[in-house]
């Protein structure tokens, strides 16, 4: 994974944008889970 993508993921986790993320096996892509932006806090 390139450094720019790692930095993007780290920022997303730090600011709460991503709940979790990870690569697929075999490494053909990946995925992430995001909180519901329309849900009441």
Secondary structure, 3 states (H helix, E strand, C coil): CCHHHHHHHHHHHHCCCEEEEEECCCCCCEEEEECCCCCCC
